[in-house]
Amino acid sequence: MPAYRDQGIVLRCKLYRDNDSLVTLFLINHGKVAAVGRGVRNPKSPLNGGLYPLSYSGFELYRGRSSLESITTADVIRGFGKIRGDLDRIGWASVLAEVVDECFSDHDPAPEAFYILVAGLQALNEGRHPPSAAMAAIWQLLRAAGFVDRFDYCPHCGVRLDGPLLWVSGAKDPSCPLCAGSKRTKTFSSGAVKTVNRWLEATPDKFGGVEVRGRLIQEMVDWLSMTLASQIHRIPKSLGFINQLLDQEVEEPR
């Protein structure tokens, strides 16, 4: 199958030789693919619009002997143009893209994750509360990748969770207070646990319907950061940018 068509999201682009770009795509039927957009940095290239980061486009690709595929056509289906005019929205959209890039393997189709990503970007594009819409999508992406599930029971002893969760340094999951004992590092409130569970059960068209405000946003970002660090062994750079934005909001005079 040297040539094929598929639809997907442009996760990222970077310079690659002359006027080419190295593009990471997340395709419905072919999963994550590294491909070359030849001549795309030429202003007159027909690939320009379809290869803009975070665009949802239809592609024709050619698979030759190289490990990199070549993009021969790229036509925009949905550009999510309103995301790019707002720092908060573009920051959270970048976290979504980076989580997908880190959590899913090359050439491994994950259509459920693809539609979660599209729904998350659409929610941001529609102006829904950025942290709430994006984190709802991210938690569902982590579940689709097999990293998390609902937090109804302690993963260590199985007791039903009715209160806060505690995270012990070096652990892969949070636990109940009894299992954490005196080794606790970080506590996540009952409200945070209920919010994550509601995000995990939301249908994608309702991303952003369960909002977090005030101090709870930072608590949820901290929990997400610790989960990603334990599962993919690093915190996405884009999430560091989100923390900078949150710090600026705290420092602004009332």
N, C-alpha and C positions, 0 to 999 in steps of 0.2 A: 504494500500500500504506500507507494512513494508520495502521492498527493491526496489530500483529504480536506474536507470542510468541517468546521465546527464553530461554535459560539463560545465566547469567554470574556473574562475580565482581565484587563492589563494590570498586573500587580506592580510592576516596576520596569523602568527603562534605564539604561546607562550607555554612555558612549562606547562605540566599538568600531575601530578602524575608520578611516576616511569619513564618509557621510552615513555610515551605518549605525544602528543601535542594537544592543543586546536586550531583548525583551523577555520578561517572565510572564507567561499567560497562565490563567487558570481556566481550563476548558471543561465544558459540560461532559463530553464523552471521552476525553483523553487525559483528564487531570492536569497537573502542572507540567508545563512545557517551556523549555528554554529555546528561543528562536531568534533569528536575525532579521531585522527589518532593513533591507538593503536600500541605501540612498534616502532613508526616511528623514535625515536632517537637511536634505535639500528642500527649500520652501515650496517647490512645485511638486514634491512627491505625492502621489495619490494615496500613500499610506498614512500621511500625517495625522488626519483627524481620528482614524481608527486606532492608532497606537498611542493616543494620549493617556497618561497614567490614570487608572481607575475607570476608564471607559469600558462599556459593555459593547462589544463589536462582534461581527461575523467575520470569520477568517477563512482564507484558503492557504494551506501550508504545504510545503514540499519536504519530504523526508528523504534525504540522500544518504551518502555514506558517512557524513559528518554526524557527530553527536548533537549538533545544533541544527534545528530545522529552519527553513527559510519561509518567510511570510510573503506570499505573492499578492494577496488582496486583504484589505482591512476596512470594513464598512461599519460605521457607527450605528448601533441599535439604540443605545441610551447613553448620553454623555455625562449625566449627573452634574451639569454645569453650575448649579447653585451651590454645590459643595465648595467650589474653589474660591468663592468670594468671602469665606468666613474662616478665620484661623481655627476656631473650635471644631468646626465641621471637618475641615481638611485634616486636622490633627487626628481626630477619631477615625476618619476614613483610612488614614495611613496605618493606624493600629490594626484595623480590620485586615488590610492587605498584608501587613507583615505577619500577623498571626497565621493567616492562610499559608503564606510562603514557608513559614517555619514548621507548621503542623502536618502538612500533607506532602506525600512523596511524589517524585516525578513519575509521570505516565501512569498514575494510579487514579482512575476515575472516582470522583466523589460528588455525584450530582446533588445529594442532600446538602453538602457543605456549599456547593456552588449557589444554590438558591437561597441559602441563608445569607451568604455574602451579598447577593443582589438585593435581598430584602433590607439588609442593614444599610447599604448605600442609598437605596431608595428612601428609607426613613430619614436619613440625614439630608438628602436632597429636598425632601418635603418640609424641612424645617422642624422636625420633631426634636425634643430635647436631646442634644448630642451625646452627653455621657450615658444617659439612660438607653437610648436607641442602640448605640454602638455596643455597650456592655452586654445588653440582652443578646445581640447577635454573636458577640465573642464567646459568651458562655455556651451558647448552642453550638458554635463551631468546635469548642473544646470537647463537648459531648460527642459530636459527630466524629471527632478524631479519636475517641475512645479514652480520653484523659479524665473526664469527670462525669458524675451523674448527680441526681438530686441529693441534697444534704439532709436526708430524713433520719439517718442512722449514723452512729459513730463508725467509721471504717475499721476501727481497731477492736472494739468490744461488741459492737452491734446494738448498743443501747439506743433507744429512740431519743432524738435530739429535740428538746423542748426549750433549750436556752442557748447561750452563746457557744461559739466554737473557739478553740484555742489552737494555736500553731506552735509546735515545738521546733526549735532550730534543727535543721537537717532532715526533718520529716517530709514525706511527699504529699501528705494530706493533713488537714486540720483534724482535731479530735475533741472528744467530750472533756469536761474539766477533770473527771476522774482519771482518764488515761494520760492527760497532760501532766497531772501532778504539779510538782514545783518547777518543772522544766519549761513552763510556758514562755513563749517569746512574744506572741501577738494575740490579742483577743478580738474576735469579731462578734458584734452584738447580735442579739436575737433578731433585731430588725434587718440587719444585713443578711442573715441566713434566710429569713423569709423572703427577702427581695430576690436573692439569687435563685431560690426555688421557683418563684413566680416568673422570673425571666426564663428559666429553663423549660417551663410549661407553656409559655406564650406562643401563639402562632406567629409566623414571621410577619404577617401583615399588621400585627399589633406591637411590633418593636417600638419602644418609646412610650407605650401606654402606661407602664409602671415606672414612675419617675423617682429619682433620688435628688435630694436638694441639700444644700448646706454642707455640714461636716460629713454627712453620710457619703457624699461623692468621694471624698478622699479615702474614707474607710474602704469603699468598694474598689477604688483604684489600687489601694495597698493589697487587698485580698487577691485581686486579679494579678498583680505583679508577682506576688509570692507563688501563686499557682503556676504561672508561666515559667518562673525561675526553676520550680521543682520539676516541671514536665519537659521543657525544652532547654533547660540549663542556662537560660539567659533572659533578661528583661528586654523586650523590643525597644530600639532607640526611640521610636515614635511615642512610646508610653512615657519615656523620659521627658519628651516635649510636652506631653499632657500635664505632667507634674509641674513643669515650669509655668504653664498657663494657670494652674491652680494656685501656685505660690503667688503669682502676680495678683490674682483676685483677692487673696488674703491680705496682701500688702496695701491694696488700694484704700485710701481713706474713705470713711463712711460719710 
